[in-house]
Amino acid sequence: MTNRVRQVREALGIPLKELARKAKVGSPILSRAERGLSPFYPALRRRVSEALEIKEDRLFAGKETKR
């Protein structure tokens, strides 16, 4: 299953490095999360949602976060 963040990012034509810069996270961290190799921790979810200007609950609908 393709990651929703990646789907939205690509639909908006935003390169991974640009989203990482806007979200103030390292591009390797974002890349690993998009590929499902690392979780989208709460702070990363918030930053990515804000950078994409999409509400977090819409972007991550149906996904649970481990705390």
C-alpha positions in Angstrom: 0.0 0.0 0.0 1.4 3.4 -1.0 1.9 5.9 1.8 -0.7 8.7 2.0 1.9 11.4 2.6 3.8 10.3 -0.5 0.6 10.2 -2.5 -0.3 13.8 -1.5 3.2 15.1 -1.8 3.5 13.7 -5.4 0.0 14.9 -6.3 1.0 18.4 -5.3 4.3 18.1 -7.2 6.4 18.7 -4.1 9.8 17.0 -4.1 10.7 15.0 -1.0 13.6 17.4 -0.1 11.4 20.4 -0.4 8.8 18.9 1.9 11.5 17.9 4.4 12.8 21.5 4.3 9.3 23.0 4.9 8.6 20.5 7.7 12.0 21.2 9.2 13.0 17.5 9.3 15.8 15.6 7.6 15.0 14.2 4.2 16.3 10.7 5.2 13.8 10.7 8.1 10.9 11.7 5.9 11.9 9.2 3.2 12.1 6.3 5.7 8.7 7.3 7.1 7.1 7.5 3.7 8.5 4.0 2.8 7.2 2.6 6.1 10.6 1.9 7.5 10.1 4.3 10.4 6.9 5.5 12.0 5.4 8.9 11.6 5.9 10.0 15.2 3.5 12.7 16.5 5.9 15.6 16.0 6.7 14.4 12.5 3.0 14.0 11.7 2.3 17.5 12.9 5.2 19.1 11.0 4.4 17.3 7.7 0.7 18.1 8.0 1.5 21.8 8.5 4.0 21.9 5.7 1.4 20.3 3.3 -1.3 22.6 4.7 -3.6 19.6 5.4 -5.2 18.7 8.7 -3.3 16.0 10.4 -6.5 13.8 11.0 -7.2 13.9 7.2 -3.7 13.1 6.2 -3.3 10.2 8.7 -6.9 9.0 8.9 -7.1 5.5 10.2 -3.5 5.2 11.3 -2.6 4.8 14.9 0.5 6.3 16.4 2.6 4.5 19.0 3.4 6.6 22.0 
